[in-house]
Amino acid sequence: MAIAVAGTAVAALLAGCAGGGLQQSSGSSAQAGSLAAKVDLKGQTYTVGSKDFDEQLVLCEMTIAVLQSAGATVNPKCNVGGTEATRNALLGGQIDMYWEYTGTAQVTFFGGKPIQDAQQQYQTVKNADLTKNQIAWLAPSAFNNTYAFGISEAKAQELGITSDSDMAAYYAKGGTGTTCVESEYLNRDDGLPGFLKTYGFTLPAGQPTVLQTGAVYQATSDPTKCLFGEVFTTDGRIPALKLRVLTDDKTYHPLYNAALTVRKSVYDKNPAIADLFAPISAALTNDEMLKLNGQKSSENIPERKVARDWLVSKGFIGASNN
């Protein structure tokens, strides 16, 4: 079932966000590149949003730059919040588009079981969202940013742990050490409760420890703080902090290929935006997303620069001052 719209709360968040949060781009518009040669969006205006973690901020800035390069006017509303807040903003019309993940839609929005075929899952959520909510899904990304558990490489070698089943066996034998997760994963339909059930184990009393998303990675690099940490598989902090991603050997976690989701009323005004973003999605492989996320998360390069430098390097937009 789709998330219900909390219209007043979302509108207030987008209007002000007193505690900070929403990030708006500033600076010059992106210059025309190879994409603008195919699609003309002059006269169109779009409000672009995103969730609140690094990958989403990079994708949001990409979207802004691509639309601008094709002549559109863009109202940037990056960093709306978590999944619920951002989805509600889309359904309620406060934003026109943002990047969502097929696994999130299949399990959380529509209450289905994960489909371990990327194209089939994409088609399923695409059809359901269009029919039920008038939301159009553009081409899916090549990358799959799924959930996983990580452990420091050194500790993994010491304990001989390579998979989630190994993690379960470790705790079942009385192993000590803390498992850390971020708050959204704690209660998601595709999150921790189902993971523990699938792998048939329980965590020690008082666990898990809940941390902010970004804090999990640093804490997991120190096994005395977090022996196991919930991670996103395309997060650039994984190689930077020398973490090992455990194999999901029972394929519990869904596939999370990203796609730009757009309100149908907005899409129908100029369906050519699908052609604009198809090459972007195809070029965003796991390796590419890992590098981009690493620039943002580990090298502290602003997401606007990360996004625009990559688009320029691919010829998608023209070179300009960031």
Buried (B, 14 or more C-beta within 10 A) or exposed (E): EBBEBBBEEBBEBBEEBEEEBBBEBEEEBBBBBBBBEEBBBEEBEBBBBBBBBBBBBBBBBBBBBBBBBBBBBBBBBBBBBBBBBBBBBBBBBBBBBBBBBBBBBBBBBBEBEBBEEBEEBBBBBBEBBBEEBEBBBBBBBBBBBBBBBBBBBEBBEEBEBBBBBBBBBBBEEEEEBBBBBBEBBEEBBBBBEBBBEBBEBEBEEEBBBBBEBBBBBBBBBEBEBBBBBBBBBBBBBBBBBEBBBBBBEBEBBBBBBBBBBBBEEBBEBBEBBBBBBBBBBEBBBBEBBBBBBBBBBBEEBBBBBBBBBBBBEBEBBBBBEB
